[in-house]
């Protein structure tokens, strides 16, 4: 059985995805895909197929899509099993010495939708139910990429824990214990890290750091003001330096520099 734990960010949801209804408001939440099934939106079709895949025991991916060259509207989309395709042969002179285990099997299972402009809805035009690999049992399927979720309550715990200085590893272990174990928490440690990374980037743009950088930019119009900053590989600010006219003058007399370690006692 392949390992479904892929290092990707989980989606924050207050409740599981619920597929939209077909024309005539016929509920499709617990039905199986079939030709001519209709959806209002591409996202509704994705939600439906994803919920279906969770009940059956596999995950899905968004694959090929076509858009109109006239108005840019999405005209068709293919959803596939997460094991669709095969790994591209590594033709580099020095290939990876310890490659990851192959998880794809060229599975043919898929659902394809196409826009019917006459009614303004998407129709299922192709559906293959058969898989060429064992399906995941119910106790494992929730950890497949397309089914992983960070609930709003868990997101709040993550933010509070991060602000308190807890490491991602400790945060994940704590929330996992509350959920009854790693098998039932619903997301991986890597998902938690990616969620925090996204939150920090948002804070960089809109929060205190963003306000600070905006202030520096305004101050830099004064030729006596200077600032600079360093970023790590994840594009997160690690160091900030600034100096105004008074600071430069004081340094000439005293030679002192003040530093602020914002990570003190957090690592």
C-alpha positions as CSV (number, residue, x, y, z in Angstrom):
1,X,0.0,0.0,0.0
2,X,1.4,3.4,-1.0
3,X,2.0,6.2,1.5
4,X,-0.7,8.8,1.1
5,X,1.2,11.4,3.2
6,X,2.4,14.0,0.7
7,X,4.0,17.3,1.8
8,X,1.4,19.8,0.8
9,X,-0.7,22.3,2.6
10,X,-4.1,21.3,3.8
11,X,-7.2,23.4,3.1
12,X,-8.7,25.2,6.1
13,X,-12.4,24.2,6.2
14,X,-15.1,24.7,8.8
15,X,-16.9,21.6,7.4
16,X,-16.4,19.0,4.7
17,X,-16.9,19.9,1.1
18,X,-20.4,19.4,-0.1
19,X,-21.1,19.1,-3.8
20,X,-23.6,21.4,-5.5
21,X,-26.9,20.2,-6.8
22,X,-27.7,19.2,-10.4
23,X,-30.2,20.8,-12.6
24,X,-33.6,20.5,-10.9
25,X,-32.0,20.6,-7.4
26,X,-31.6,16.8,-7.4
27,X,-29.1,16.0,-4.6
28,X,-26.0,14.3,-5.7
29,X,-24.0,14.3,-2.5
30,X,-24.2,10.5,-2.1
31,X,-24.5,9.4,-5.7
32,X,-22.0,8.1,-8.2
33,X,-20.8,10.0,-11.3
34,X,-22.7,9.2,-14.5
35,X,-22.7,10.7,-18.0
36,X,-24.8,13.8,-18.5
37,X,-24.7,14.7,-14.8
38,X,-24.8,18.5,-14.5
39,X,-23.0,21.0,-12.3
40,X,-23.3,24.7,-12.0
41,X,-19.5,25.3,-11.6
42,X,-16.2,23.5,-12.1
43,X,-15.6,23.7,-8.4
44,X,-18.9,21.9,-7.7
45,X,-17.8,19.1,-9.9
46,X,-14.5,18.9,-8.1
47,X,-16.2,18.8,-4.7
48,X,-18.6,16.1,-5.8
49,X,-15.9,13.8,-7.3
50,X,-13.6,14.4,-4.3
51,X,-16.4,13.4,-1.9
52,X,-17.1,10.3,-4.1
53,X,-13.4,9.4,-4.1
54,X,-13.3,9.6,-0.3
55,X,-16.2,7.2,0.1
56,X,-14.6,4.8,-2.4
57,X,-11.0,5.0,-1.1
58,X,-8.9,7.2,-3.3
59,X,-7.9,10.8,-3.9
60,X,-8.1,13.0,-6.9
61,X,-6.3,15.7,-8.9
62,X,-7.3,18.4,-11.3
63,X,-5.6,17.7,-14.6
64,X,-6.0,19.0,-18.1
65,X,-8.3,22.0,-18.7
66,X,-9.4,23.9,-21.8
67,X,-10.4,27.5,-21.9
68,X,-12.2,29.5,-24.6
69,X,-9.9,31.7,-26.6
70,X,-12.8,34.1,-27.1
71,X,-13.9,34.8,-23.6
72,X,-11.5,32.8,-21.4
73,X,-14.3,30.7,-19.9
74,X,-13.3,27.2,-18.8
75,X,-14.9,24.8,-21.3
76,X,-13.7,21.4,-20.0
77,X,-11.8,19.8,-17.2
78,X,-10.4,16.4,-16.4
79,X,-10.3,15.1,-12.8
80,X,-8.2,12.0,-12.3
81,X,-7.3,9.5,-9.6
82,X,-4.2,10.6,-7.6
83,X,-2.3,7.6,-9.0
84,X,-2.9,8.6,-12.6
85,X,0.3,8.9,-14.8
86,X,3.8,7.7,-14.2
87,X,7.0,9.3,-13.2
88,X,9.1,10.9,-15.9
89,X,12.3,9.1,-16.6
90,X,15.3,11.0,-15.0
91,X,17.6,11.7,-17.9
92,X,20.1,13.8,-15.9
93,X,23.8,12.8,-16.0
94,X,23.7,12.4,-12.3
95,X,20.2,11.1,-11.3
96,X,18.9,11.2,-7.8
97,X,20.7,8.5,-5.7
98,X,17.8,8.0,-3.3
99,X,14.6,8.7,-5.3
100,X,11.2,8.7,-3.6
101,X,9.2,5.5,-3.9
102,X,6.9,5.6,-7.0
103,X,3.3,6.1,-5.9
104,X,1.6,6.5,-9.3
105,X,0.4,3.5,-11.2
106,X,-1.0,5.0,-14.4
107,X,-4.5,4.6,-13.0
108,X,-7.2,5.2,-15.7
109,X,-10.0,6.3,-13.3
110,X,-11.3,9.8,-14.2
111,X,-14.2,12.1,-14.6
112,X,-14.3,14.7,-17.4
113,X,-16.7,17.6,-17.6
114,X,-17.5,19.9,-20.5
115,X,-19.4,23.2,-20.6
116,X,-22.8,23.1,-22.3
117,X,-23.3,26.7,-23.3
118,X,-26.9,26.2,-24.2
119,X,-27.8,25.7,-20.5
120,X,-24.8,27.3,-19.0
121,X,-23.8,24.2,-17.0
122,X,-21.1,21.6,-17.0
123,X,-21.9,18.0,-18.0
124,X,-20.0,14.8,-17.3
125,X,-18.9,13.6,-20.7
126,X,-16.5,10.8,-19.7
127,X,-16.3,8.6,-16.5
128,X,-14.1,5.6,-15.8
129,X,-14.7,4.0,-12.4
130,X,-12.1,1.2,-12.5
131,X,-8.8,1.5,-10.7
132,X,-5.6,-0.5,-11.3
133,X,-4.4,-0.4,-7.6
134,X,-5.8,-1.3,-4.2
135,X,-8.1,1.3,-2.7
136,X,-7.4,2.9,0.7
137,X,-9.3,1.7,3.8
138,X,-11.6,4.3,5.6
139,X,-9.0,4.7,8.4
140,X,-6.4,5.9,5.9
141,X,-8.3,7.7,3.2
142,X,-8.6,11.0,5.1
143,X,-4.8,11.5,4.9
144,X,-4.7,11.5,1.1
145,X,-3.8,14.9,-0.3
146,X,-7.2,15.9,-1.6
147,X,-8.9,14.9,1.6
148,X,-6.6,16.5,4.2
149,X,-8.2,19.4,6.1
150,X,-7.3,21.8,8.8
151,X,-10.5,22.8,10.6
152,X,-11.1,26.4,11.7
153,X,-10.7,25.3,15.4
154,X,-7.4,23.6,14.6
155,X,-6.3,26.7,12.6
156,X,-6.9,28.8,15.7
157,X,-4.9,26.4,17.9
158,X,-2.1,26.5,15.4
159,X,-1.9,30.3,15.4
160,X,-2.1,30.5,19.2
161,X,0.5,27.9,19.6
162,X,2.8,29.5,17.1
163,X,2.4,32.9,18.8
164,X,3.3,31.2,22.1
165,X,6.6,29.9,20.6
166,X,5.7,26.3,20.1
167,X,7.6,24.5,17.4
168,X,5.5,22.9,14.5
169,X,6.5,19.4,15.7
170,X,5.2,20.1,19.2
171,X,2.1,21.8,17.8
172,X,1.3,18.8,15.6
173,X,1.8,16.3,18.4
174,X,-0.5,18.3,20.7
175,X,-3.3,18.7,18.3
176,X,-3.0,15.0,17.2
177,X,-3.4,13.9,20.8
178,X,-6.5,16.0,21.1
179,X,-7.9,14.4,18.0
180,X,-7.2,10.9,19.2
181,X,-3.9,10.3,17.4
182,X,-2.0,11.1,14.2
183,X,-4.2,8.8,12.2
184,X,-7.3,10.9,13.0
185,X,-6.0,14.5,13.1
186,X,-6.6,15.1,9.4
187,X,-3.4,16.8,8.3
188,X,0.3,16.2,8.4
189,X,3.1,18.2,10.1
190,X,4.1,19.5,6.7
191,X,0.6,20.8,6.2
192,X,0.9,22.6,9.5
193,X,4.2,24.2,8.4
194,X,2.8,25.3,5.1
195,X,-0.2,26.8,6.8
196,X,2.0,28.8,9.1
197,X,4.1,29.8,6.1
198,X,1.1,31.1,4.3
199,X,-0.1,33.0,7.4
200,X,3.3,34.6,7.8
201,X,3.4,35.7,4.2
202,X,0.0,37.3,4.7
203,X,1.2,39.1,7.8
204,X,4.3,40.3,5.8
205,X,1.9,41.9,3.3
206,X,-0.9,43.2,5.6
207,X,0.3,42.9,9.2
208,X,2.9,44.6,11.4
209,X,5.9,43.7,9.2
210,X,4.1,45.0,6.2
211,X,3.4,48.3,8.0
212,X,7.0,48.5,9.1
213,X,8.3,48.0,5.5
214,X,5.8,50.6,4.2
215,X,7.1,53.0,6.9
216,X,10.7,52.3,5.8
217,X,9.9,52.9,2.2
218,X,8.4,56.3,3.1
219,X,11.3,57.2,5.3
220,X,13.8,56.2,2.5
221,X,12.7,59.3,0.6
222,X,15.1,61.1,3.0
223,X,18.6,60.6,1.7
224,X,19.9,60.3,5.3
225,X,17.7,57.2,6.0
226,X,18.8,53.7,5.0
227,X,17.2,50.3,5.5
228,X,17.8,46.8,4.2
229,X,16.5,43.3,5.0
230,X,17.5,39.6,4.5
231,X,15.1,36.8,3.5
232,X,15.6,33.0,3.8
233,X,14.9,30.3,1.2
234,X,11.2,30.4,2.1
235,X,11.1,34.2,1.4
236,X,10.5,35.0,5.0
237,X,12.3,38.0,6.5
238,X,15.0,37.0,8.9
239,X,16.9,40.2,9.5
240,X,16.1,43.9,9.2
241,X,18.6,46.8,9.4
242,X,17.8,50.5,9.4
243,X,19.5,53.8,10.3
244,X,18.4,57.4,10.3
245,X,20.5,60.6,10.4
246,X,20.6,60.7,14.2
247,X,21.6,57.1,14.5
248,X,24.4,57.5,11.9
249,X,25.6,60.6,13.8
250,X,25.6,58.8,17.1
251,X,27.4,55.8,15.6
252,X,30.2,58.1,14.5
253,X,30.6,59.2,18.2
254,X,29.9,56.0,20.1
255,X,30.1,53.1,17.6
256,X,27.2,51.2,19.2
257,X,24.7,49.0,17.5
258,X,21.4,47.8,19.0
259,X,20.0,44.4,17.9
260,X,16.6,42.8,18.7
261,X,16.4,39.0,18.8
262,X,12.7,38.2,18.1
263,X,13.4,34.5,18.3
264,X,14.7,34.5,21.9
265,X,13.5,31.5,23.8
266,X,11.3,30.3,20.9
267,X,13.7,27.7,19.4
